[in-house]
Amino acid sequence: MKLPSSVRFFRKPDHISFLIGLAFIIISIFTYTFETKLISFIFFTFTIIYETYEISKG
């Protein structure tokens, strides 16, 4: 069964991590808390590492 492209987008962990990190960035704009900035940094770091892994895998 072929899934729609919007559903296939959310099956990759780096895409989900990017969206969670983006949500925490938006939240941190309004709350100015260190915790939300730290959480978004962790999620974006995971995204970059996973993308690097996928590129090296081919």
Biotite code that builds the C-alpha atoms (Angstrom):
import biotite.structure as struc

atoms = struc.array([
    struc.Atom([0.000, 0.000, 0.000], chain_id="A", res_id=1, res_name="MET", atom_name="CA", element="C"),
    struc.Atom([1.445, 3.328, -1.043], chain_id="A", res_id=2, res_name="LYS", atom_name="CA", element="C"),
    struc.Atom([1.159, 6.057, 1.573], chain_id="A", res_id=3, res_name="LEU", atom_name="CA", element="C"),
    struc.Atom([0.570, 9.724, 0.735], chain_id="A", res_id=4, res_name="PRO", atom_name="CA", element="C"),
    struc.Atom([3.707, 11.834, 0.762], chain_id="A", res_id=5, res_name="SER", atom_name="CA", element="C"),
    struc.Atom([2.549, 13.781, 3.829], chain_id="A", res_id=6, res_name="SER", atom_name="CA", element="C"),
    struc.Atom([2.301, 10.545, 5.834], chain_id="A", res_id=7, res_name="VAL", atom_name="CA", element="C"),
    struc.Atom([5.653, 9.273, 4.539], chain_id="A", res_id=8, res_name="ARG", atom_name="CA", element="C"),
    struc.Atom([7.248, 12.537, 5.682], chain_id="A", res_id=9, res_name="PHE", atom_name="CA", element="C"),
    struc.Atom([6.318, 11.848, 9.307], chain_id="A", res_id=10, res_name="PHE", atom_name="CA", element="C"),
    struc.Atom([7.720, 8.298, 9.290], chain_id="A", res_id=11, res_name="ARG", atom_name="CA", element="C"),
    struc.Atom([11.327, 9.492, 9.455], chain_id="A", res_id=12, res_name="LYS", atom_name="CA", element="C"),
    struc.Atom([12.618, 10.240, 12.964], chain_id="A", res_id=13, res_name="PRO", atom_name="CA", element="C"),
    struc.Atom([14.682, 13.237, 11.883], chain_id="A", res_id=14, res_name="ASP", atom_name="CA", element="C"),
    struc.Atom([11.618, 14.955, 10.431], chain_id="A", res_id=15, res_name="HIS", atom_name="CA", element="C"),
    struc.Atom([9.632, 14.382, 13.604], chain_id="A", res_id=16, res_name="ILE", atom_name="CA", element="C"),
    struc.Atom([12.580, 15.612, 15.660], chain_id="A", res_id=17, res_name="SER", atom_name="CA", element="C"),
    struc.Atom([12.851, 18.738, 13.503], chain_id="A", res_id=18, res_name="PHE", atom_name="CA", element="C"),
    struc.Atom([9.164, 19.547, 13.969], chain_id="A", res_id=19, res_name="LEU", atom_name="CA", element="C"),
    struc.Atom([9.386, 19.056, 17.749], chain_id="A", res_id=20, res_name="ILE", atom_name="CA", element="C"),
    struc.Atom([12.488, 21.250, 17.879], chain_id="A", res_id=21, res_name="GLY", atom_name="CA", element="C"),
    struc.Atom([10.750, 23.909, 15.817], chain_id="A", res_id=22, res_name="LEU", atom_name="CA", element="C"),
    struc.Atom([7.764, 23.862, 18.169], chain_id="A", res_id=23, res_name="ALA", atom_name="CA", element="C"),
    struc.Atom([10.052, 24.356, 21.168], chain_id="A", res_id=24, res_name="PHE", atom_name="CA", element="C"),
    struc.Atom([11.842, 27.226, 19.394], chain_id="A", res_id=25, res_name="ILE", atom_name="CA", element="C"),
    struc.Atom([8.492, 28.939, 18.851], chain_id="A", res_id=26, res_name="ILE", atom_name="CA", element="C"),
    struc.Atom([7.538, 28.329, 22.495], chain_id="A", res_id=27, res_name="ILE", atom_name="CA", element="C"),
    struc.Atom([10.889, 29.682, 23.701], chain_id="A", res_id=28, res_name="SER", atom_name="CA", element="C"),
    struc.Atom([10.332, 32.922, 21.785], chain_id="A", res_id=29, res_name="ILE", atom_name="CA", element="C"),
    struc.Atom([7.377, 33.698, 24.018], chain_id="A", res_id=30, res_name="PHE", atom_name="CA", element="C"),
    struc.Atom([8.536, 32.169, 27.312], chain_id="A", res_id=31, res_name="THR", atom_name="CA", element="C"),
    struc.Atom([12.269, 33.021, 27.304], chain_id="A", res_id=32, res_name="TYR", atom_name="CA", element="C"),
    struc.Atom([13.129, 29.913, 29.324], chain_id="A", res_id=33, res_name="THR", atom_name="CA", element="C"),
    struc.Atom([16.429, 28.117, 29.166], chain_id="A", res_id=34, res_name="PHE", atom_name="CA", element="C"),
    struc.Atom([14.796, 24.687, 29.266], chain_id="A", res_id=35, res_name="GLU", atom_name="CA", element="C"),
    struc.Atom([12.877, 25.161, 26.021], chain_id="A", res_id=36, res_name="THR", atom_name="CA", element="C"),
    struc.Atom([15.997, 26.423, 24.279], chain_id="A", res_id=37, res_name="LYS", atom_name="CA", element="C"),
    struc.Atom([17.951, 23.430, 25.562], chain_id="A", res_id=38, res_name="LEU", atom_name="CA", element="C"),
    struc.Atom([15.274, 20.965, 24.429], chain_id="A", res_id=39, res_name="ILE", atom_name="CA", element="C"),
    struc.Atom([15.129, 22.518, 20.958], chain_id="A", res_id=40, res_name="SER", atom_name="CA", element="C"),
    struc.Atom([18.937, 22.406, 20.741], chain_id="A", res_id=41, res_name="PHE", atom_name="CA", element="C"),
    struc.Atom([18.893, 18.681, 21.579], chain_id="A", res_id=42, res_name="ILE", atom_name="CA", element="C"),
    struc.Atom([16.246, 17.920, 18.950], chain_id="A", res_id=43, res_name="PHE", atom_name="CA", element="C"),
    struc.Atom([18.016, 19.965, 16.252], chain_id="A", res_id=44, res_name="PHE", atom_name="CA", element="C"),
    struc.Atom([21.325, 18.275, 17.090], chain_id="A", res_id=45, res_name="THR", atom_name="CA", element="C"),
    struc.Atom([19.677, 14.873, 16.661], chain_id="A", res_id=46, res_name="PHE", atom_name="CA", element="C"),
    struc.Atom([18.256, 16.044, 13.318], chain_id="A", res_id=47, res_name="THR", atom_name="CA", element="C"),
    struc.Atom([21.673, 17.107, 12.033], chain_id="A", res_id=48, res_name="ILE", atom_name="CA", element="C"),
    struc.Atom([23.360, 13.899, 13.217], chain_id="A", res_id=49, res_name="ILE", atom_name="CA", element="C"),
    struc.Atom([20.667, 11.696, 11.683], chain_id="A", res_id=50, res_name="TYR", atom_name="CA", element="C"),
    struc.Atom([20.787, 13.583, 8.356], chain_id="A", res_id=51, res_name="GLU", atom_name="CA", element="C"),
    struc.Atom([24.575, 13.162, 8.287], chain_id="A", res_id=52, res_name="THR", atom_name="CA", element="C"),
    struc.Atom([24.128, 9.434, 8.929], chain_id="A", res_id=53, res_name="TYR", atom_name="CA", element="C"),
    struc.Atom([21.580, 9.124, 6.098], chain_id="A", res_id=54, res_name="GLU", atom_name="CA", element="C"),
    struc.Atom([23.848, 10.983, 3.679], chain_id="A", res_id=55, res_name="ILE", atom_name="CA", element="C"),
    struc.Atom([26.850, 8.818, 4.554], chain_id="A", res_id=56, res_name="SER", atom_name="CA", element="C"),
    struc.Atom([24.718, 5.684, 4.197], chain_id="A", res_id=57, res_name="LYS", atom_name="CA", element="C"),
    struc.Atom([23.845, 6.679, 0.657], chain_id="A", res_id=58, res_name="GLY", atom_name="CA", element="C"),
])
